Amino acid sequence: MPHLLRQARPADMIVICAAEEADVDRAALGEIATRTRIIFAERGLCRQRNAILAHVDEADILLFLDDDFLMASTYLAEVEQLFAANADLVMATGRVEADGISGPGIALSDGLRLLDGSGYAAGPSHENPVYSAYGCNMAVRMETVRSHSLAFDENLPLYGWLEDVDFSRQMARHGRIVRSDRLRGVHLGTKSGRTSGVRLGYSQIANPIYLMRKKTMSFRHAAPQMARNLAANTLRLAAPEPWIDRRGRLRGNLRALADLVRGRLAPQNVSALE
């Protein structure tokens, strides 16, 4: 939260959606507390993001941030300019200078150093069309959300694997989605608070298949992703990374494939797994 004070264009409102009071250290908010709204919802990424959508009636642009994403000081100013200049733009995501999600994670101090040292040259903005925004930093035009009653799919429980793809493809029916190199940040990829290996492994198979059936994820995107995850979990089983539960993920993959064969595959099944 203190990092948000570095923004050249301050946020008009910050919304924290927690599962319970103990999740929020109100005393740590400091001077940003006057612009912070704290709401509560049942645990689950999609439920909590939907709760945020329901509490920002006054917002033009809503920026979703993971709590381990650090923005360059110009990020919010660039978001505002980007959407103002492109009326057909419905969603935008930034350039991640470093991402700890696929490794052991990046310490906060290292993330700040990477962000400050990544360099930035003013000039024409480059926006590339993308299939999906990256859930750790994605800005949405709220007029589009309201006009079409869009929401995150709460059939994707807990960590909500691929919820960003599903929501992006809903938004894409109404305008453009881009990644802008002027929206710069670092994703720390903090490992605490994430779902178990078995549950994630199950979701790696169940969620793409569910989204294909729903037609918010194409076979061309879903099949390679499932194949990569299954291959990585199998090939790295003998020498797994210390920060990844490969055995648990593979168990989850196989459990999902067995449920698929039996006709019982559903994302919600992860709630019954350990």
C-alpha positions in Angstrom: 0.0 0.0 0.0 2.7 2.6 0.8 4.2 1.9 -2.7 1.0 3.3 -4.2 1.9 6.7 -2.8 4.7 6.9 -5.5 2.2 7.3 -8.3 2.5 10.6 -10.1 -1.2 10.5 -10.7 -2.8 9.3 -7.4 -5.5 6.7 -7.4 -8.9 8.3 -6.8 -10.0 5.3 -4.7 -8.3 2.1 -3.6 -10.5 -0.9 -2.8 -9.3 -3.9 -0.8 -11.5 -7.0 -0.8 -10.6 -9.2 2.1 -12.2 -12.4 3.4 -12.2 -11.4 7.1 -11.2 -8.5 9.3 -8.0 -10.1 10.4 -6.7 -9.9 6.8 -6.4 -6.1 6.9 -3.9 -4.1 8.9 -5.8 -0.8 9.0 -3.0 0.9 11.0 -0.5 0.2 8.2 -2.5 2.2 5.6 -1.2 5.5 6.9 -2.0 8.5 4.8 -3.5 6.5 2.1 -6.4 5.4 4.4 -8.6 8.3 3.4 -8.7 7.0 -0.2 -9.1 3.3 0.8 -12.4 1.4 0.9 -12.3 -2.0 2.6 -15.0 -4.5 1.7 -15.4 -8.2 2.5 -16.5 -11.2 0.5 -16.3 -15.0 0.8 -12.8 -16.3 0.1 -12.2 -16.9 -3.6 -10.5 -14.7 -6.3 -13.6 -14.5 -8.6 -16.0 -13.8 -5.7 -13.7 -11.1 -4.3 -13.2 -9.4 -7.7 -16.9 -9.4 -8.3 -17.4 -7.8 -4.9 -15.0 -5.0 -6.0 -17.0 -4.6 -9.3 -20.1 -4.1 -7.3 -18.6 -1.4 -5.1 -17.1 1.0 -7.7 -20.3 2.6 -9.1 -18.4 5.8 -9.6 -15.4 4.4 -11.4 -14.6 5.0 -15.1 -11.5 2.8 -15.2 -10.9 0.0 -12.6 -7.4 -1.4 -12.3 -7.1 -4.8 -10.8 -3.7 -5.4 -9.1 -2.4 -8.4 -7.3 -1.0 -7.5 -3.9 2.5 -8.5 -5.1 2.6 -6.3 -8.2 4.7 -3.1 -8.1 3.8 -0.3 -10.5 6.2 2.2 -12.1 5.4 5.7 -10.8 3.8 6.7 -14.1 1.5 3.7 -14.4 -1.8 5.3 -13.4 -1.2 8.4 -15.4 -0.4 6.3 -18.5 -3.6 4.2 -17.9 -5.7 7.3 -17.8 -4.1 8.7 -21.0 -4.4 5.4 -22.8 -8.1 4.9 -22.2 -8.9 8.6 -22.9 -7.1 8.4 -26.3 -8.7 5.1 -27.4 -12.5 5.0 -27.1 -12.7 1.5 -28.5 -10.3 0.2 -25.8 -12.0 -2.0 -23.1 -9.1 -3.6 -21.3 -5.3 -3.0 -21.0 -2.4 -4.8 -19.3 1.1 -3.7 -18.8 4.7 -4.8 -19.6 6.0 -6.9 -16.8 9.7 -6.1 -16.4 10.3 -9.1 -14.2 8.0 -11.9 -13.1 8.7 -14.1 -10.1 5.7 -16.3 -10.6 7.7 -18.9 -12.6 10.6 -18.9 -10.2 11.2 -18.7 -6.5 9.7 -15.2 -6.3 11.2 -11.8 -6.1 11.9 -10.0 -2.8 10.3 -6.6 -2.4 13.6 -4.8 -2.2 14.8 -6.6 -5.4 11.5 -5.8 -7.1 11.9 -2.1 -6.4 15.4 -2.1 -7.6 14.4 -3.9 -10.8 11.6 -1.4 -11.4 13.8 1.7 -10.8 16.6 0.3 -12.9 14.6 -0.9 -15.9 14.8 2.4 -17.7 12.1 4.4 -19.4 12.3 6.5 -22.5 9.5 8.9 -23.3 8.1 8.5 -26.8 5.3 7.0 -28.8 3.3 4.4 -27.0 3.3 0.9 -28.4 0.1 -1.1 -27.8 0.0 -4.7 -29.0 -3.3 -6.6 -29.2 -3.4 -9.5 -26.8 -5.7 -12.5 -26.3 -5.9 -11.9 -22.6 -4.9 -9.3 -20.0 -2.6 -10.6 -17.2 -4.6 -10.9 -14.0 -1.9 -9.3 -11.8 -2.4 -6.0 -13.5 -5.4 -5.4 -15.7 -7.4 -2.2 -16.3 -11.0 -2.4 -17.4 -13.4 0.2 -18.8 -16.3 0.0 -16.3 -18.9 1.4 -18.8 -18.4 -1.9 -20.8 -18.7 -4.0 -17.6 -21.9 -2.3 -16.6 -23.5 -2.1 -20.0 -23.2 -5.8 -20.6 -23.4 -7.0 -16.9 -20.0 -8.7 -17.1 -18.6 -10.6 -14.1 -15.9 -13.0 -13.1 -17.0 -16.6 -13.3 -17.5 -17.9 -9.7 -17.5 -21.5 -11.1 -13.8 -21.0 -11.0 -13.3 -21.3 -7.2 -10.4 -20.5 -4.8 -7.4 -19.2 -6.8 -9.6 -18.9 -10.0 -7.0 -20.3 -12.4 -7.4 -18.6 -15.8 -10.1 -16.2 -14.5 -8.2 -13.4 -16.3 -8.6 -15.2 -19.7 -12.3 -15.8 -19.1 -13.0 -12.2 -18.2 -10.8 -10.9 -21.0 -12.6 -12.9 -23.6 -15.9 -11.6 -22.3 -14.6 -8.0 -22.6 -13.1 -8.7 -26.0 -16.6 -9.1 -27.5 -17.1 -5.3 -27.0 -13.7 -3.7 -27.9 -9.9 -4.0 -28.0 -7.6 -5.5 -25.4 -3.9 -4.4 -25.5 -0.6 -4.7 -23.7 1.1 -1.3 -23.5 4.8 -0.9 -22.9 4.1 2.4 -21.1 2.4 0.5 -18.3 5.4 -0.9 -16.5 5.6 -3.1 -13.4 7.2 -6.0 -11.6 5.3 -9.0 -10.4 7.0 -10.4 -7.3 5.3 -13.8 -7.5 5.0 -14.2 -3.7 4.5 -17.9 -2.9 2.5 -17.6 0.4 -1.3 -17.7 0.3 -1.5 -19.7 -2.9 -3.5 -22.8 -3.5 -2.2 -26.3 -2.9 -0.3 -28.3 -5.6 -3.1 -30.8 -5.9 -5.8 -28.2 -6.3 -3.7 -26.2 -8.8 -2.9 -29.3 -10.8 -6.6 -30.2 -11.0 -7.4 -26.6 -12.1 -4.7 -26.8 -14.8 -6.8 -29.3 -16.6 -10.4 -28.7 -15.4 -10.5 -24.9 -15.9 -9.3 -24.8 -19.6 -11.7 -27.5 -20.5 -14.5 -25.7 -18.8 -13.6 -22.4 -20.6 -13.5 -24.2 -24.0 -17.0 -25.5 -23.4 -18.0 -22.0 -22.3 -16.3 -20.6 -25.5 -14.2 -18.1 -23.7 -11.0 -20.0 -24.4 -10.1 -21.5 -27.8 -8.8 -25.0 -28.2 -5.7 -23.4 -29.9 -4.9 -21.6 -26.6 -6.1 -24.2 -24.1 -4.6 -27.4 -25.5 -1.0 -26.3 -25.6 -1.3 -24.8 -22.1 -2.6 -28.1 -20.7 0.1 -30.1 -22.5 2.8 -27.8 -21.2 1.7 -28.0 -17.6 1.3 -31.8 -17.8 4.7 -32.2 -19.4 6.4 -29.9 -16.9 4.8 -31.6 -13.9 5.9 -35.0 -15.2 9.4 -34.2 -16.4 10.3 -32.3 -13.3 8.9 -34.9 -10.9 12.4 -36.4 -10.2 14.0 -33.0 -9.5 11.3 -30.5 -8.7 11.9 -26.9 -8.0 11.9 -26.2 -4.3 9.1 -23.6 -4.6 6.8 -25.9 -6.7 4.9 -28.9 -5.6 5.3 -30.9 -8.8 4.1 -34.2 -7.2 0.9 -32.5 -6.0 0.3 -30.8 -9.3 0.8 -34.0 -11.2 -1.6 -35.8 -8.9 -4.1 -33.0 -9.5 -3.6 -33.3 -13.3 -4.2 -37.1 -13.2 -7.2 -36.7 -11.0 -8.7 -34.2 -13.4 -8.1 -36.5 -16.4 -9.7 -39.4 -14.6 -12.8 -37.2 -13.8 -12.8 -36.2 -17.5 -13.0 -39.8 -18.6 -15.8 -40.5 -16.0 -17.7 -37.4 -17.1 -17.4 -35.8 -13.7 -14.9 -33.0 -14.5 -15.8 -29.6 -13.1 -13.7 -26.7 -11.7 -15.6 -26.7 -8.5 -14.3 -30.1 -7.6 -11.1 -28.5 -6.3 -13.0 -27.4 -3.2 -13.1 -31.1 -2.1 -9.4 -31.7 -2.6 -6.6 -31.1 -0.1 
